[in-house]
Amino acid sequence: MRRRRSTITSPPRRNLNRISALPVLPQPRSCQLGEVSDQPKPENAITIAVSSRALFRMEEEQKIYNEQGVEAYVKYQLDHENEPFLPGAAFPFVKALEAVNTQLRELYPDSEELFDIVLMTNNHAQVGVRLINSINHYDLFIERFCMTGGNSPIGYLKAYHTNLYLSSDAEKVSGAIEEGIAAATIFSPSKDLQVSEKQLRVAFDGDAVLFSDESEQIVKAHGLDMFFEHEKAHENNPLAQGPLKGFLEALGKLQKKFYSKGLRMECPIRTYLVTARSAASSGARALKTLRSWGLETDEALFLAGAPKGPLLKKIRPHIFFDDQMFHVEGAKEMGTVAAHVPYGVAQKHKQQLQEKPPQNSK
């Protein structure tokens, strides 16, 4: 059954400072002479780079690209450029980021410590008009575009001082992680679950996400008993940082801006640690590590190996980060937007299992 499309017949009047969809792709605001951009400088902002296939649903278009090639893909996009894409997995997360920005601008009108969302896509520039139409259709405030025409986005991610990169392309995400950029492959949930429109909620796994994979290496090599002994012996030794530690740090920095105004209980950002660790045997080291970094999460859930999906359904985060796909799959099944962080020994273990030759059957 083909999905229904809506067509933009008479788009609403917009602020002249917003991007307009023109027959020729407009220049970025920063390139237009005589204009003063109200976008924060990349070095001051918390930059979230999102791919077009993470922000919007483009399965039909991707199928054309895979089966018919780039020319047919571009033609299809041009023929349908007045039809907005449907929202994708990252869409609610982006809307929540913008809701936080609205409150930050009210409290700190002159501050550039805001979320800056960059659309990072390897699409050709000719596809840009449909993307702009879709962004304006949903009233998103995304002014920075990078359309790389098939080239790697890594150099652009670095130039924008990217704090987080979300994509549906696992290969590009792995490349970003290898270059030290916080990144994750985002997946759409199996069912729709309503999330808050006023409070950004972000849930993190601990090991190999916020923390290094040191402890997971012990589990893989020596088993759980040795892991418990190791954690007890090293309880007061902080774990090394993982790939998303910097993103939690950035969220905490914005949270403190609300706290300083006496708005701790009304803060529009809430963070969660959701870990398979047991509180009694290995939880203290995780919490002491966060404390040693000057960081905290609003809630910490130690599940002792229990499934994460049911707890995440209760939390209803806009996004959940984990390094193990079976936790990602479990979250998806319960309606949570989950993102895979391809980092640490769990990835190597998975690769070894995939490369292991099958035994000959007798």
Disulfide bonds with the S-S distance in Angstrom:
none
